[in-house]
Amino acid sequence: MRNSLGETLTALRREAGLTQPAVASLLAGLGHPLQPAAISKWEKGQTLPNAAQFLALCRIYGVRDVLSVFLGEPGPLSGLNGEGRRLVEGYVRVLLASGLYPADAPERETPRTIPLYHLAASAGTGQFLDAYSSEPIDASGAPEEADFAVRIAGDSMEPDIKDGQTVFVRSRDELESGQIGIFIFRGDAYCKRLKRDTHGASLVSLNPRYAPIELPDGEQVRVCGEVVGLGPMAD
């Protein structure tokens, strides 16, 4: 059988080891001056405290789980004894003292992600890019304009871009001569520098050990995007 409000207030006061005059004095200190007789009437069920007085009583008696204490409904602390509740309250004080969890702390923004293609775009022999799935990666360290990332395989773009390094790419359909990008040519994907001159167009490696890939007139070359930043090396 659920206790009445008065019975519960009486039990809480006695558990706290307080007399009715002591409770009246503590209430006065919280801005609620009244006579001890008012406490007696509440406990006998003759009158009820107002909302502000009730919350002050909960503060005095150390009540944190109001629903469980006064309504008998299960709450987060309902399964704990007095010592357990004190431990929870101590932990709350530790969290508050840390300064990491204030109630007015701004909500953390969801990190921006971009797709990282599983299969490396080749900086050597060439590997097809689009036919393979990708996974999202944290793009907090990527340039704002980056749309996706590619893991490079091969050393033809060293020393600037190393074997196993991630490059951040901005989606573009065309590039200017001299820009480094991701290209698909004859079914393979490459990370190269585009070169255009009076002799035509070619994909050029930064490593002089690799010969340019000539792009014949009329043959389709797809530009996937411009390399706009360098990411981490493969683990």
Backbone hydrogen bonds in HBPLUS format (Angstrom, degrees):
<---DONOR---> <-ACCEPTOR-->    atom                        ^
c    i                          cat <-CA-CA->   ^        H-A-AA   ^      H-
h    n   atom  resd res      DA  || num        DHA   H-A  angle D-A-AA Bond
n    s   type  num  typ     dist DA aas  dist angle  dist       angle   num
A0008-THR N   A0004-SER O   2.94 MM   4  6.21 159.0  1.98 153.8 159.7     1
A0009-LEU N   A0005-LEU O   2.90 MM   4  6.15 159.8  1.94 153.4 158.9     2
A0010-THR N   A0006-GLY O   2.96 MM   4  6.15 154.4  2.03 146.2 153.3     3
A0011-ALA N   A0007-GLU O   2.95 MM   4  6.19 161.8  1.98 147.9 152.5     4
A0012-LEU N   A0008-THR O   2.92 MM   4  6.13 158.8  1.97 150.3 156.0     5
A0013-ARG N   A0009-LEU O   2.98 MM   4  6.13 157.5  2.03 145.5 151.4     6
A0014-ARG N   A0010-THR O   3.00 MM   4  6.25 165.4  2.03 153.1 156.9     7
A0015-GLU N   A0011-ALA O   2.88 MM   4  6.03 154.5  1.95 145.3 153.1     8
A0016-ALA N   A0012-LEU O   3.00 MM   4  6.17 142.0  2.14 140.2 149.7     9
A0016-ALA N   A0013-ARG O   3.16 MM   3  5.12 123.6  2.50  92.0 106.2    10
A0018-LEU N   A0013-ARG O   3.12 MM   5  5.53 178.7  2.12 152.4 152.4    11
A0017-GLY N   A0014-ARG O   2.97 MM   3  4.90 149.0  2.07  97.5 107.4    12
A0023-VAL N   A0019-THR O   2.99 MM   4  6.32 154.9  2.05 152.0 158.6    13
A0024-ALA N   A0020-GLN O   2.98 MM   4  6.24 158.6  2.03 151.8 157.9    14
A0025-SER N   A0021-PRO O   2.96 MM   4  6.21 150.9  2.05 143.4 150.8    15
A0026-LEU N   A0022-ALA O   2.97 MM   4  6.27 155.4  2.03 147.8 154.2    16
A0027-LEU N   A0023-VAL O   2.85 MM   4  6.09 156.5  1.90 152.6 159.2    17
A0028-ALA N   A0024-ALA O   3.00 MM   4  6.21 152.6  2.07 143.1 150.4    18
A0029-GLY N   A0025-SER O   3.07 MM   4  6.38 147.4  2.18 140.7 149.4    19
A0030-LEU N   A0027-LEU O   2.99 MM   3  5.05 139.6  2.15  97.9 110.0    20
A0032-HIS N   A0027-LEU O   2.83 MM   5  5.10 152.2  1.90 138.3 138.0    21
A0031-GLY N   A0028-ALA O   3.03 MM   3  5.09 160.8  2.07 107.4 110.6    22
A0038-ALA N   A0035-GLN O   2.94 MM   3  5.62 149.2  2.04 118.9 126.4    23
A0039-ILE N   A0036-PRO O   3.00 MM   3  5.23 124.6  2.31 101.9 115.6    24
A0040-SER N   A0036-PRO O   3.17 MM   4  6.59 155.7  2.24 149.4 155.9    25
A0041-LYS N   A0037-ALA O   2.99 MM   4  6.30 154.0  2.06 147.2 153.4    26
A0042-TRP N   A0038-ALA O   3.05 MM   4  6.32 153.9  2.12 144.8 151.5    27
A0043-GLU N   A0039-ILE O   3.02 MM   4  6.29 162.3  2.06 152.1 156.6    28
A0044-LYS N   A0040-SER O   2.97 MM   4  6.18 137.5  2.15 143.2 154.9    29
A0046-GLN N   A0041-LYS O   2.89 MM   5  5.06 140.7  2.05 154.7 155.8    30
A0045-GLY N   A0042-TRP O   3.10 MM   3  5.15 152.4  2.18 100.2 108.8    31
A0054-PHE N   A0050-ASN O   2.82 MM   4  6.02 158.7  1.86 157.8 164.6    32
A0055-LEU N   A0051-ALA O   2.99 MM   4  6.23 162.5  2.02 151.2 154.9    33
A0056-ALA N   A0052-ALA O   3.03 MM   4  6.23 151.2  2.12 142.1 150.3    34
A0057-LEU N   A0053-GLN O   2.90 MM   4  6.20 152.1  1.97 148.2 155.6    35
A0058-CYS N   A0054-PHE O   2.97 MM   4  6.33 156.0  2.03 149.4 155.9    36
A0059-ARG N   A0055-LEU O   3.01 MM   4  6.28 148.2  2.11 141.3 149.9    37
A0060-ILE N   A0056-ALA O   2.94 MM   4  6.24 156.7  1.99 149.3 155.4    38
A0061-TYR N   A0057-LEU O   2.86 MM   4  6.07 161.4  1.90 156.1 160.8    39
A0062-GLY N   A0058-CYS O   2.91 MM   4  5.78 109.3  2.42 133.3 148.2    40
A0063-VAL N   A0058-CYS O   2.77 MM   5  4.76 152.3  1.85 144.5 148.0    41
A0062-GLY N   A0059-ARG O   3.31 MM   3  5.09 152.6  2.39  94.6 102.5    42
A0069-VAL N   A0065-ASP O   3.06 MM   4  6.24 165.4  2.08 156.7 161.1    43
A0070-PHE N   A0066-VAL O   2.89 MM   4  5.83 173.0  1.89 158.2 160.6    44
A0071-LEU N   A0067-LEU O   2.91 MM   4  5.10 143.5  2.04 126.5 137.2    45
A0073-GLU N   A0067-LEU O   3.27 MM   6  5.52 151.8  2.35 127.4 122.4    46
A0072-GLY N   A0068-SER O   3.24 MM   4  4.54 132.7  2.47 106.3 113.9    47
A0078-SER N   A0075-GLY O   3.17 MM   3  5.09 162.1  2.21 106.5 112.0    48
A0080-LEU N   A0077-LEU O   3.08 MM   3  5.48 167.1  2.09 119.7 122.1    49
A0085-ARG N   A0081-ASN O   2.96 MM   4  6.29 157.7  2.01 157.6 164.1    50
A0086-ARG N   A0082-GLY O   3.03 MM   4  6.29 153.6  2.10 144.9 152.0    51
A0087-LEU N   A0083-GLU O   3.02 MM   4  6.31 149.3  2.12 145.1 153.2    52
A0088-VAL N   A0084-GLY O   3.02 MM   4  6.35 156.8  2.07 149.2 155.1    53
A0089-GLU N   A0085-ARG O   2.93 MM   4  6.19 162.5  1.96 151.8 156.5    54
A0090-GLY N   A0086-ARG O   2.88 MM   4  6.08 145.7  2.00 139.9 149.8    55
A0091-TYR N   A0087-LEU O   2.96 MM   4  6.25 149.3  2.05 145.1 153.0    56
A0092-VAL N   A0088-VAL O   2.93 MM   4  6.26 153.9  2.00 149.7 157.2    57
A0093-ARG N   A0089-GLU O   3.01 MM   4  6.30 153.3  2.09 143.4 150.0    58
A0094-VAL N   A0090-GLY O   3.03 MM   4  6.35 148.7  2.13 141.7 150.2    59
A0095-LEU N   A0091-TYR O   2.95 MM   4  6.30 157.9  2.00 152.4 157.7    60
A0096-LEU N   A0092-VAL O   2.96 MM   4  6.23 158.8  2.01 151.3 157.1    61
A0097-ALA N   A0093-ARG O   2.88 MM   4  6.03 157.8  1.93 146.4 152.9    62
A0098-SER N   A0094-VAL O   3.01 MM   4  6.20 136.3  2.21 141.7 152.7    63
A0099-GLY N   A0096-LEU O   3.17 MM   3  5.61 147.1  2.29 107.6 116.1    64
A0105-ALA N   A0102-PRO O   3.03 MM   3  5.25 161.3  2.07 115.7 116.1    65
A0139-ALA N   A0112-ARG O   2.75 MM  27  5.42 168.1  1.77 155.1 151.7    66
A0114-ILE N   A0137-ILE O   3.12 MM  23  5.65 147.1  2.23 146.2 155.3    67
A0137-ILE N   A0114-ILE O   2.92 MM  23  5.65 153.0  1.99 150.7 157.2    68
A0149-ALA N   A0115-PRO O   2.77 MM  34  6.09 155.8  1.83 164.8 164.6    69
A0116-LEU N   A0135-GLU O   2.73 MM  19  5.33 158.9  1.78 146.3 152.5    70
A0135-GLU N   A0116-LEU O   2.99 MM  19  5.33 155.2  2.05 139.0 143.5    71
A0117-TYR N   A0149-ALA O   3.10 MM  32  6.49 161.1  2.13 150.7 149.8    72
A0118-HIS N   A0133-SER O   3.25 MM  15  6.30 172.9  2.25 150.5 152.6    73
A0153-ALA N   A0121-ALA O   3.39 MM  32  6.39 153.1  2.47 136.8 138.1    74
A0191-CYS N   A0122-SER O   3.13 MM  69  6.28 141.3  2.28 141.5 143.1    75
A0123-ALA N   A0153-ALA O   2.66 MM  30  5.59 175.7  1.66 157.9 157.3    76
A0156-SER N   A0123-ALA O   3.03 MM  33  5.18 127.2  2.32 129.7 143.3    77
A0127-GLN N   A0189-ALA O   3.24 MM  62  5.01 153.9  2.31 136.6 136.9    78
A0189-ALA N   A0127-GLN O   2.73 MM  62  5.01 139.1  1.90  97.8 110.7    79
A0132-TYR N   A0129-LEU O   3.48 MM   3  6.26 166.0  2.50 124.2 125.3    80
A0142-ALA N   A0139-ALA O   3.00 MM   3  4.95 161.0  2.03 105.4 111.4    81
A0146-ALA N   A0143-PRO O   3.03 MM   3  5.46 163.3  2.06 116.0 121.5    82
A0147-ASP N   A0169-VAL O   2.74 MM  22  5.93 161.8  1.77 144.0 147.8    83
A0148-PHE N   A0169-VAL O   3.17 MM  21  5.40 157.7  2.22 149.3 154.0    84
A0169-VAL N   A0148-PHE O   2.78 MM  21  5.40 169.6  1.79 169.4 165.9    85
A0150-VAL N   A0167-VAL O   3.00 MM  17  5.48 153.9  2.07 150.6 159.0    86
A0167-VAL N   A0150-VAL O   2.89 MM  17  5.48 161.4  1.93 152.9 158.1    87
A0152-ILE N   A0165-GLN O   2.82 MM  13  5.45 178.1  1.82 158.3 157.6    88
A0164-GLY N   A0152-ILE O   2.81 MM  12  5.20 146.7  1.92 135.3 145.2    89
A0158-GLU N   A0155-ASP O   3.16 MM   3  5.34 166.4  2.18 112.3 114.2    90
A0206-LEU N   A0156-SER O   3.11 MM  50  6.25 121.4  2.47 138.3 154.1    91
A0207-ASN N   A0156-SER O   2.85 MM  51  4.89 161.3  1.88 146.4 140.0    92
A0161-ILE N   A0157-MET O   2.91 MM   4  5.16 174.6  1.91 133.4 132.8    93
A0165-GLN N   A0162-LYS O   3.09 MM   3  5.48 155.7  2.15 136.4 134.2    94
A0234-ALA N   A0164-GLY O   2.83 MM  70  5.23 130.4  2.08 129.9 145.2    95
A0166-THR N   A0232-PRO O   2.97 MM  66  5.63 148.8  2.07 144.0 153.3    96
A0231-GLY N   A0166-THR O   2.62 MM  65  4.70 167.5  1.64 150.4 146.2    97
A0168-PHE N   A0229-GLY O   2.79 MM  61  4.99 171.4  1.80 140.1 143.2    98
A0228-VAL N   A0168-PHE O   2.82 MM  60  5.74 156.9  1.87 148.3 156.1    99
A0170-ARG N   A0226-GLU O   2.82 MM  56  5.17 165.0  1.85 152.1 153.3   100
A0226-GLU N   A0170-ARG O   2.82 MM  56  5.17 145.7  1.94 150.6 151.3   101
A0179-GLN N   A0176-GLU O   3.13 MM   3  5.81 163.7  2.16 140.9 141.7   102
A0178-GLY N   A0194-LEU O   2.62 MM  16  5.42 170.4  1.63 155.1 158.6   103
A0194-LEU N   A0179-GLN O   2.93 MM  15  5.76 169.4  1.94 158.8 156.2   104
A0227-VAL N   A0180-ILE O   2.88 MM  47  5.66 162.1  1.91 134.7 140.7   105
A0181-GLY N   A0192-LYS O   2.91 MM  11  5.84 160.0  1.95 170.4 168.5   106
A0192-LYS N   A0181-GLY O   3.13 MM  11  5.84 148.1  2.23 156.3 164.2   107
A0182-ILE N   A0225-GLY O   2.94 MM  43  5.53 153.4  2.01 147.9 154.5   108
A0224-CYS N   A0182-ILE O   2.81 MM  42  5.33 161.5  1.84 158.7 161.5   109
A0183-PHE N   A0190-TYR O   2.81 MM   7  5.16 159.7  1.85 148.9 155.8   110
A0190-TYR N   A0183-PHE O   2.69 MM   7  5.16 153.7  1.76 150.8 159.2   111
A0184-ILE N   A0222-ARG O   2.86 MM  38  5.07 157.4  1.91 147.0 153.2   112
A0222-ARG N   A0184-ILE O   3.00 MM  38  5.07 162.0  2.03 155.6 153.5   113
A0185-PHE N   A0188-ASP O   2.80 MM   3  5.43 150.6  1.88 157.6 162.4   114
A0188-ASP N   A0185-PHE O   3.18 MM   3  5.43 168.8  2.19 112.8 115.9   115
A0193-ARG N   A0204-VAL O   2.93 MM  11  5.00 175.1  1.93 148.2 149.4   116
A0204-VAL N   A0193-ARG O   2.74 MM  11  5.00 175.7  1.74 151.2 152.4   117
A0195-LYS N   A0202-SER O   2.90 MM   7  5.28 155.5  1.96 164.2 164.2   118
A0202-SER N   A0195-LYS O   2.86 MM   7  5.28 144.8  1.98 147.6 156.7   119
A0197-ASP N   A0200-GLY O   2.96 MM   3  5.45 159.6  2.00 150.7 157.1   120
A0200-GLY N   A0197-ASP O   3.06 MM   3  5.45 161.8  2.10 112.9 118.6   121
A0215-LEU N   A0201-ALA O   2.96 MM  14  5.45 162.2  1.99 149.4 143.8   122
A0203-LEU N   A0213-ILE O   2.85 MM  10  4.99 157.0  1.90 138.2 144.5   123
A0213-ILE N   A0203-LEU O   2.85 MM  10  4.99 167.4  1.87 145.9 149.7   124
A0210-TYR N   A0207-ASN O   3.09 MM   3  6.06 173.6  2.10 131.7 133.2   125
A0219-GLU N   A0216-PRO O   3.21 MM   3  5.73 163.5  2.24 131.9 133.7   126
